[in-house]
Amino acid sequence: MKKSDILKLLEKRFEYLPKSEVERTVEKILHFFTLKLSQGKRIEIRDFGTFTTKLRNARKGRNPSTGEEIDIKKKVFVHYNPGKNLKKKLNER
């Protein structure tokens, strides 16, 4: 699902709100998530899951097309851990 799909669903669900307000709200939420994660904070949404950042250390790798050894720099990535209720819903199928 893309952001535009989410916006369309929310616009239908909240017909009484102007489209611009729905879009602005989604943008604010995404901006808040980005800001907090970039500060190293943890975001927990009960029954949905937790977003945290983790550090992947520098390491040696290989260029798949040439086989040449390359240095891969350390980097921070976002880790998502689903909540209990989400896991339960996913496994009901």
C-alpha positions as CSV (number, residue, x, y, z in Angstrom):
1,M,0.0,0.0,0.0
2,K,1.4,3.4,-1.0
3,K,0.9,6.7,0.9
4,S,-1.5,7.9,-1.8
5,D,-3.7,4.8,-1.2
6,I,-3.7,5.5,2.6
7,L,-4.7,9.1,1.9
8,K,-7.6,8.0,-0.3
9,L,-8.9,5.6,2.3
10,L,-8.6,8.2,5.1
11,E,-10.4,10.8,2.9
12,K,-13.3,8.4,2.4
13,R,-13.4,7.5,6.1
14,F,-13.3,11.1,7.3
15,E,-15.5,12.7,4.7
16,Y,-16.3,15.7,7.0
17,L,-12.6,16.7,6.8
18,P,-11.1,18.6,3.9
19,K,-8.7,16.5,1.8
20,S,-5.9,19.0,2.6
21,E,-6.4,18.5,6.3
22,V,-6.2,14.7,6.0
23,E,-3.0,15.0,4.0
24,R,-1.5,17.5,6.4
25,T,-2.2,15.3,9.3
26,V,-0.6,12.2,7.7
27,E,2.4,14.4,6.8
28,K,2.7,15.6,10.4
29,I,2.6,12.0,11.7
30,L,5.3,10.9,9.3
31,H,7.4,13.9,10.1
32,F,7.1,13.2,13.8
33,F,8.1,9.5,13.3
34,T,11.1,10.6,11.2
35,L,12.2,13.2,13.7
36,K,12.0,10.9,16.8
37,L,13.7,8.0,15.0
38,S,16.5,10.2,13.8
39,Q,17.0,11.3,17.4
40,G,17.3,7.6,18.4
41,K,14.0,7.5,20.2
42,R,11.7,4.5,20.3
43,I,8.1,4.7,18.9
44,E,5.5,2.3,20.4
45,I,2.0,2.0,19.0
46,R,0.1,-0.4,21.3
47,D,-1.3,-3.5,19.6
48,F,0.5,-2.5,16.3
49,G,4.2,-2.6,17.1
50,T,7.4,-0.8,18.0
51,F,9.9,1.1,15.8
52,T,13.5,1.4,17.0
53,T,16.8,2.2,15.4
54,K,19.8,-0.1,15.3
55,L,23.4,0.3,14.3
56,R,24.8,-2.1,11.7
57,N,28.6,-2.1,12.1
58,A,31.1,-1.6,9.3
59,R,32.1,-4.8,7.5
60,K,33.7,-6.2,4.4
61,G,31.5,-7.2,1.5
62,R,31.8,-8.2,-2.1
63,N,30.7,-6.5,-5.3
64,P,28.3,-9.1,-6.7
65,S,29.1,-8.3,-10.3
66,T,32.9,-8.3,-10.0
67,G,33.6,-10.2,-6.9
68,E,35.9,-7.4,-5.7
69,E,36.1,-6.9,-1.9
70,I,34.6,-3.6,-0.7
71,D,34.2,-1.8,2.6
72,I,30.6,-1.3,3.8
73,K,30.3,1.6,6.1
74,K,28.4,1.4,9.4
75,K,24.8,2.7,9.2
76,V,21.7,3.1,11.3
77,F,18.5,1.3,10.2
78,V,14.9,1.2,11.4
79,H,13.8,-2.0,13.1
80,Y,10.1,-2.9,13.4
81,N,8.8,-5.4,15.9
82,P,5.1,-6.2,15.5
83,G,2.8,-6.2,18.5
84,K,0.9,-9.2,19.9
85,N,-2.4,-8.3,18.5
86,L,-1.0,-7.7,15.0
87,K,0.9,-11.1,15.1
88,K,-2.4,-12.7,16.2
89,K,-4.4,-11.2,13.4
90,L,-1.7,-12.2,10.8
91,N,-1.8,-15.8,11.9
92,E,-5.6,-16.2,12.0
93,R,-5.7,-16.7,8.2
